[in-house]
């Protein structure tokens, strides 16, 4: 098969011919039709993010494709089925605290790295081998729409956070980082789940105006000033009532001030979910006040990615018409142009933009 290979951090991808993957029991082979390129992919490939990634590797993070072959443990999948390949691979020998690797992108700790050495190569290739449970059926699909369905890999991140927040229909949610790639996706998912109002803070007034245009009166944009106390009051005033929960999706390079300002808008007995990664590149600690947390009975939860059942649940939300993939604009690249795709994804950061490789 043809595949793009990352041989060293800081080097360009090399498109080569590799042996076809060989399927084992508990695995599925998928013909990759479209693989999304995350906006920060260039930062991973350069080594800036410091991700655990065993090189050389066929990189990527998730794909849309068709089942090529299934193992003896598959009872519902059939050859030819359209599936979303979930990159979140979990070890099967520790149900309580499984090791996790993001196939083709990253690993969590030594256990995740051991898992990565087996489920190693990602979807920047004509074929990919995934655990059976990571091939999630998405139903019939026009091949021309495969790139659009790569939005699943973006939408699943905030969906995992909203499930962790136990967002209920009619509640008011504040999305910290709403003008970014994952944050804008969180806005769309939350409104599809029935949020009564979404508060969208940010400094990019053009993007805030675009979000308001797309989503109407249930979206309340707030321009941030950088002053923590003032921004906190601005966000509270924008809400129609108490803010029930806060989802933070600011990237690792952001400071803690906007995170704290957003988190402390939440009402008594409110919930705060942290999943953007602020502080992973260094900097000060978040420092939420102990008395505020205790006296207001605030729940603060960290969330990395999403549970296994998130993909079929999100697919059902899309198929129902509640969540519209047509918010996204797709730019396609051939596998031979993988380096150009990575550069395009980095340059085109912003809401509802997808860069896709089509092997």
C-alpha positions as CSV (number, residue, x, y, z in Angstrom):
1,X,0.0,0.0,0.0
2,X,1.0,3.7,-0.4
3,X,1.5,5.5,2.9
4,X,3.0,8.8,4.2
5,X,5.7,8.1,6.8
6,X,7.2,10.3,9.5
7,X,10.7,9.1,10.0
8,X,12.0,11.8,12.4
9,X,10.6,14.8,14.2
10,X,11.2,17.9,12.1
11,X,11.5,16.1,8.8
12,X,8.9,16.1,6.1
13,X,6.6,13.1,5.4
14,X,7.9,10.6,2.9
15,X,5.3,8.9,0.7
16,X,6.4,5.2,0.3
17,X,5.1,1.8,-0.6
18,X,4.8,-0.4,2.5
19,X,3.5,-3.9,3.1
20,X,-0.2,-4.2,3.5
21,X,-1.2,-4.5,7.2
22,X,-1.9,-8.1,8.4
23,X,-5.1,-8.6,10.4
24,X,-5.1,-10.6,13.6
25,X,-8.0,-11.8,15.8
26,X,-9.9,-8.9,17.3
27,X,-9.0,-6.6,14.5
28,X,-10.5,-5.1,11.3
29,X,-8.9,-3.9,8.1
30,X,-10.3,-0.8,6.6
31,X,-9.7,0.8,3.2
32,X,-9.1,4.5,4.0
33,X,-11.3,6.8,2.0
34,X,-10.6,10.1,3.9
35,X,-8.4,11.0,6.8
36,X,-8.6,14.3,8.6
37,X,-5.6,16.4,9.3
38,X,-5.8,18.2,12.7
39,X,-4.7,21.9,12.8
40,X,-1.9,21.2,15.2
41,X,-0.5,18.2,13.3
42,X,2.6,20.2,12.2
43,X,3.4,20.9,15.9
44,X,3.3,17.2,16.6
45,X,5.5,16.3,13.6
46,X,8.0,19.0,14.5
47,X,8.3,17.7,18.1
48,X,7.0,20.9,19.6
49,X,4.2,19.2,21.4
50,X,6.5,16.5,22.9
51,X,4.0,13.7,22.1
52,X,5.0,10.1,22.7
53,X,5.3,8.7,19.2
54,X,7.4,5.8,18.2
55,X,9.1,6.6,14.9
56,X,9.1,5.8,12.1
57,X,5.3,5.9,11.9
58,X,2.4,6.3,9.5
59,X,0.7,9.2,11.3
60,X,-2.8,10.6,11.4
61,X,-5.7,10.5,13.9
62,X,-8.9,8.8,12.7
63,X,-10.4,8.1,9.3
64,X,-13.5,7.3,7.3
65,X,-13.4,4.2,5.2
66,X,-14.9,0.9,4.2
67,X,-14.3,-2.5,5.8
68,X,-11.9,-4.6,3.9
69,X,-11.8,-7.7,6.2
70,X,-13.1,-8.6,9.6
71,X,-12.0,-11.1,12.2
72,X,-13.9,-14.0,13.8
73,X,-15.1,-11.9,16.7
74,X,-17.0,-9.4,14.5
75,X,-20.7,-10.2,14.6
76,X,-22.2,-7.1,13.1
77,X,-19.6,-5.6,10.7
78,X,-19.4,-6.8,7.1
79,X,-17.0,-6.2,4.3
80,X,-18.0,-3.0,2.5
81,X,-19.5,-1.3,5.6
82,X,-18.7,2.4,6.0
83,X,-17.0,3.0,9.3
84,X,-15.4,5.7,11.3
85,X,-12.0,4.6,12.6
86,X,-11.7,5.8,16.2
87,X,-8.0,6.5,17.0
88,X,-8.5,6.1,20.7
89,X,-7.1,2.6,21.4
90,X,-7.5,1.2,24.9
91,X,-5.8,-1.8,26.4
92,X,-8.1,-4.7,27.0
93,X,-6.4,-6.2,30.1
94,X,-7.3,-3.5,32.6
95,X,-11.0,-2.4,32.4
96,X,-10.8,0.0,35.4
97,X,-7.7,2.1,34.2
98,X,-6.9,1.1,30.7
99,X,-3.7,2.3,29.0
100,X,-4.5,4.5,26.0
101,X,-2.8,5.4,22.7
102,X,-4.0,7.6,19.9
103,X,-3.2,5.4,16.9
104,X,-0.8,7.4,14.7
105,X,-0.6,10.4,16.9
106,X,0.3,10.0,20.6
107,X,0.4,7.8,23.7
108,X,-0.4,8.3,27.4
109,X,2.6,7.1,29.5
110,X,4.7,4.0,29.2
111,X,1.7,1.6,29.0
112,X,0.2,3.7,26.2
113,X,3.5,3.6,24.4
114,X,3.7,-0.2,24.7
115,X,0.2,-0.4,23.2
116,X,1.3,2.0,20.4
117,X,4.1,-0.3,19.4
118,X,1.4,-2.8,18.3
119,X,-1.4,-0.5,17.1
120,X,1.2,1.6,15.5
121,X,0.3,3.1,12.2
122,X,-2.4,5.7,11.5
123,X,-4.6,6.5,8.5
124,X,-2.3,8.5,6.2
125,X,-2.3,5.4,4.1
126,X,-4.5,3.3,1.8
127,X,-5.3,0.8,4.5
128,X,-5.4,0.8,8.3
129,X,-5.6,-2.0,10.9
130,X,-7.7,-1.2,14.0
131,X,-9.2,-3.0,17.0
132,X,-12.7,-4.4,16.1
133,X,-14.3,-2.0,18.6
134,X,-12.7,1.0,17.0
135,X,-14.4,0.5,13.7
136,X,-17.7,2.3,14.3
137,X,-20.4,1.8,11.6
138,X,-21.8,5.1,10.3
139,X,-24.3,3.7,7.7
140,X,-24.5,4.2,3.9
141,X,-22.4,7.0,2.5
142,X,-21.8,8.7,-0.8
143,X,-18.0,8.5,-1.2
144,X,-18.0,12.2,-2.1
145,X,-19.1,12.9,1.5
146,X,-16.4,10.9,3.2
147,X,-14.3,14.0,3.8
148,X,-17.2,15.8,5.4
149,X,-17.7,12.9,7.8
150,X,-14.1,13.4,9.0
151,X,-15.7,16.1,11.1
152,X,-16.6,13.2,13.5
153,X,-13.0,13.2,14.8
154,X,-13.3,16.9,15.6
155,X,-16.8,16.7,17.1
156,X,-16.1,13.7,19.2
157,X,-13.6,15.6,21.4
158,X,-16.1,18.2,22.7
159,X,-18.8,15.6,22.8
160,X,-16.7,13.6,25.2
161,X,-16.5,16.8,27.4
162,X,-20.2,17.4,27.2
163,X,-21.0,13.8,28.2
164,X,-18.6,14.2,31.1
165,X,-20.4,17.5,32.1
166,X,-23.8,15.7,31.9
167,X,-25.2,18.5,29.9
168,X,-29.0,18.6,30.1
169,X,-31.5,20.0,27.6
170,X,-32.3,23.6,28.4
171,X,-29.1,24.3,30.4
172,X,-26.7,27.2,29.9
173,X,-23.2,26.2,28.9
174,X,-20.1,28.4,28.6
175,X,-17.5,27.2,26.1
176,X,-14.0,28.5,26.9
177,X,-12.1,28.6,23.7
178,X,-15.2,28.9,21.6
179,X,-13.5,30.6,18.6
180,X,-11.1,27.7,18.1
181,X,-11.4,24.4,16.1
182,X,-12.6,22.2,19.0
183,X,-14.4,25.1,20.8
184,X,-16.6,26.0,17.8
185,X,-17.4,22.3,17.4
186,X,-18.5,22.2,21.0
187,X,-20.9,25.0,20.3
188,X,-22.5,23.1,17.5
189,X,-22.7,19.8,19.5
190,X,-24.1,21.5,22.6
191,X,-26.9,23.2,20.7
192,X,-27.7,19.9,18.9
193,X,-27.9,18.2,22.4
194,X,-30.5,20.8,23.4
195,X,-28.5,23.4,25.4
196,X,-30.8,26.4,26.0
197,X,-28.0,28.9,25.6
198,X,-24.3,28.7,24.8
199,X,-22.0,31.5,26.0
200,X,-19.1,31.9,23.5
201,X,-16.2,34.1,24.9
202,X,-13.2,35.0,22.7
203,X,-11.0,37.9,21.4
204,X,-11.6,37.3,17.7
205,X,-14.6,39.5,17.0
206,X,-14.9,38.3,13.4
207,X,-15.3,34.7,14.5
208,X,-17.7,35.6,17.3
209,X,-19.9,37.4,14.8
210,X,-19.8,34.3,12.5
211,X,-20.8,32.0,15.4
212,X,-23.7,34.4,16.2
213,X,-24.8,34.4,12.5
214,X,-24.7,30.6,12.3
215,X,-26.5,29.7,15.5
216,X,-28.8,32.6,16.2
217,X,-30.1,33.8,19.6
218,X,-29.2,30.7,21.5
219,X,-25.5,31.7,21.0
220,X,-24.3,34.6,23.1
221,X,-20.9,35.9,22.0
222,X,-18.6,37.7,24.6
223,X,-15.5,39.7,23.6
224,X,-12.7,39.2,26.1
225,X,-10.5,42.0,27.3
226,X,-7.8,40.1,29.1
227,X,-8.8,41.5,32.5
228,X,-9.9,38.4,34.6
229,X,-12.4,40.1,36.8
230,X,-14.0,42.2,34.0
231,X,-14.2,39.2,31.6
232,X,-15.8,37.1,34.3
233,X,-18.6,39.7,34.8
234,X,-19.0,40.1,31.0
235,X,-19.6,36.4,30.6
236,X,-22.1,36.3,33.5
237,X,-24.0,39.3,32.1
238,X,-24.3,37.6,28.7
239,X,-26.1,34.6,30.2
240,X,-29.9,34.6,30.5
241,X,-29.5,33.1,34.0
242,X,-27.1,31.1,36.0
243,X,-24.4,29.3,34.0
244,X,-24.8,25.5,34.7
245,X,-21.5,24.2,33.3
246,X,-18.3,25.3,31.7
247,X,-16.3,23.4,29.1
248,X,-12.7,24.5,28.6
249,X,-11.1,23.7,25.2
250,X,-8.3,26.3,25.1
251,X,-5.1,24.9,23.6
252,X,-1.9,24.0,25.6
253,X,-0.2,27.3,24.7
254,X,-2.9,29.5,26.2
255,X,-2.6,31.1,29.6
256,X,-4.5,30.1,32.7
257,X,-6.2,33.5,33.2
258,X,-9.0,33.0,30.7
259,X,-9.6,29.5,31.9
260,X,-10.0,30.6,35.5
261,X,-12.2,33.6,34.5
262,X,-14.5,31.2,32.6
263,X,-14.5,28.4,35.2
264,X,-15.5,30.8,38.0
265,X,-18.6,32.0,36.2
266,X,-20.4,28.7,37.0
267,X,-23.3,28.7,39.4
268,X,-23.4,27.1,42.8
269,X,-23.5,23.3,42.4
270,X,-22.2,23.9,38.8
271,X,-19.8,21.7,36.8
272,X,-16.5,22.5,35.1
273,X,-14.8,20.2,32.6
274,X,-11.2,20.8,31.6
275,X,-10.0,19.1,28.4
276,X,-8.1,21.7,26.3
277,X,-4.6,21.0,27.8
278,X,-3.6,24.5,29.1
279,X,-0.3,24.2,31.0
280,X,1.0,21.2,29.1
281,X,3.7,23.4,27.6
282,X,4.6,24.9,30.9
283,X,3.4,28.1,32.7
284,X,1.5,28.8,35.9
285,X,-0.9,26.5,37.6
286,X,-4.7,27.1,37.2
287,X,-5.1,27.9,40.9
288,X,-8.9,27.7,41.5
289,X,-9.7,29.0,45.0
290,X,-10.3,26.3,47.6
291,X,-13.0,28.2,49.5
292,X,-14.9,29.0,46.3
293,X,-14.9,25.3,45.3
294,X,-15.9,24.1,48.7
295,X,-18.6,26.6,49.6
296,X,-20.2,26.5,46.2
297,X,-20.1,22.7,45.9
298,X,-18.4,23.0,42.5
299,X,-17.6,19.8,40.5
300,X,-14.3,20.1,38.5
301,X,-13.5,17.2,36.2
302,X,-10.7,16.5,33.8
303,X,-11.6,14.7,30.6
304,X,-9.4,13.3,27.9
305,X,-11.2,12.3,24.7
306,X,-14.5,10.4,24.8
307,X,-16.0,7.1,25.9
308,X,-16.3,4.2,23.5
309,X,-20.0,4.6,22.9
310,X,-19.6,8.2,21.9
311,X,-19.1,7.6,18.2
312,X,-22.4,5.7,17.6
313,X,-24.3,8.2,19.8
314,X,-22.8,11.2,17.9
315,X,-23.5,9.5,14.6
316,X,-27.1,9.1,15.6
317,X,-27.3,12.8,16.4
318,X,-26.0,13.6,12.9
319,X,-28.3,11.1,11.2
320,X,-31.3,12.6,13.0
321,X,-30.6,16.0,11.5
322,X,-30.0,17.7,14.8
323,X,-26.3,18.1,14.1
324,X,-25.5,19.4,10.6
325,X,-22.1,18.5,9.1
326,X,-22.6,21.1,6.5
327,X,-21.3,23.7,8.9
328,X,-17.8,22.4,7.8
329,X,-15.9,23.4,4.7
330,X,-13.6,20.6,3.4
331,X,-10.3,20.9,1.5
332,X,-9.0,17.7,0.0
333,X,-5.5,16.6,-0.7
334,X,-4.1,13.5,-2.4
335,X,-1.8,11.2,-0.3
336,X,1.1,12.3,-2.5
337,X,0.5,15.9,-1.2
338,X,0.5,15.0,2.5
339,X,3.0,17.6,3.4
340,X,1.0,20.3,1.7
341,X,-2.1,19.0,3.6
342,X,-0.3,19.4,7.0
343,X,0.8,22.9,6.1
344,X,-2.7,23.8,4.9
345,X,-4.2,22.6,8.2
346,X,-1.8,24.7,10.2
347,X,-2.4,27.8,8.2
348,X,-6.2,27.4,8.0
349,X,-7.0,27.1,11.7
350,X,-10.4,28.2,12.7
351,X,-14.0,27.2,13.1
352,X,-15.5,24.5,10.9
353,X,-12.5,24.0,8.5
354,X,-11.5,20.5,7.6
355,X,-8.3,19.5,5.9
356,X,-8.6,15.9,4.5
357,X,-6.2,13.5,2.9
358,X,-7.8,11.1,0.4
359,X,-5.6,8.0,-0.2
